[in-house]
Amino acid sequence: IILNIGKRVIGMVVDAVSDVTSLAHDQVRPAPEFGTVLDTAYIDGLATVDERMIIIIDIEKLMTAEDMGLMDQAAA
């Protein structure tokens, strides 16, 4: 997968891509709060398509997060 993050273009290797789905704004619900059990800082929302739950992740936040150590702050 090719990503544009900040001012960089990077490639990410994934195991598989099963679908590419377009979602309308009204299909996306806010991510629930899980307290300290699960950090939802990188989750933009949840959607349901054909009885499947889709977790929408802010990939730029995730990749530039300090604890991930994948991208330096210059990319942000």
C-alpha positions as CSV (number, residue, x, y, z in Angstrom):
1,I,0.0,0.0,0.0
2,I,1.4,3.4,-0.9
3,L,0.7,6.2,1.7
4,N,1.2,10.0,1.6
5,I,2.0,10.9,5.1
6,G,3.1,14.5,5.8
7,K,5.5,15.4,3.1
8,R,6.6,11.8,2.4
9,V,5.4,9.0,0.2
10,I,6.0,5.6,1.9
11,G,5.1,2.0,1.1
12,M,3.6,-0.4,3.6
13,V,3.6,-4.2,3.2
14,V,0.4,-5.9,4.3
15,D,-0.7,-9.5,4.3
16,A,-3.8,-8.9,2.2
17,V,-6.4,-6.4,1.1
18,S,-9.8,-7.9,1.0
19,D,-11.9,-4.9,-0.1
20,V,-11.8,-1.2,-0.9
21,T,-15.0,0.4,0.4
22,S,-16.4,3.9,0.1
23,L,-18.4,5.1,3.1
24,A,-20.8,8.0,3.4
25,H,-20.3,10.3,6.3
26,D,-23.6,9.1,7.9
27,Q,-22.4,5.5,7.9
28,V,-19.5,6.3,10.3
29,R,-20.1,6.3,14.0
30,P,-17.6,7.7,16.6
31,A,-15.3,5.2,18.2
32,P,-16.5,4.0,21.7
33,E,-14.4,4.8,24.7
34,F,-12.7,1.7,26.2
35,G,-11.1,3.5,29.1
36,T,-7.5,2.4,29.8
37,V,-8.1,-1.0,28.3
38,L,-7.6,0.1,24.7
39,D,-6.2,3.3,23.3
40,T,-8.6,4.7,20.7
41,A,-6.5,7.7,19.8
42,Y,-5.9,6.3,16.3
43,I,-9.4,5.2,15.6
44,D,-11.5,7.7,13.7
45,G,-14.7,5.8,13.8
46,L,-16.7,2.6,13.2
47,A,-19.0,1.6,10.3
48,T,-21.1,-1.4,9.5
49,V,-21.3,-2.7,5.9
50,D,-23.2,-5.8,5.0
51,E,-23.1,-7.0,8.6
52,R,-19.3,-6.5,8.8
53,M,-17.7,-4.1,11.3
54,I,-15.2,-1.7,9.8
55,I,-12.7,0.1,12.0
56,I,-11.5,3.4,10.5
57,I,-8.0,4.2,11.5
58,D,-6.2,7.5,11.1
59,I,-3.1,6.1,9.4
60,E,-1.2,9.4,9.6
61,K,-1.7,9.6,13.4
62,L,-0.7,6.0,13.8
63,M,2.4,6.2,11.6
64,T,3.7,9.5,13.1
65,A,3.0,8.4,16.7
66,E,6.1,8.6,18.9
67,D,5.5,5.2,20.4
68,M,5.3,3.6,16.9
69,G,8.8,4.9,16.0
70,L,8.1,4.4,12.3
71,M,8.2,8.0,11.1
72,D,10.0,11.0,12.6
73,Q,8.1,14.2,13.4
74,A,9.4,15.9,10.3
75,A,6.8,13.9,8.4
76,A,3.9,15.5,10.3
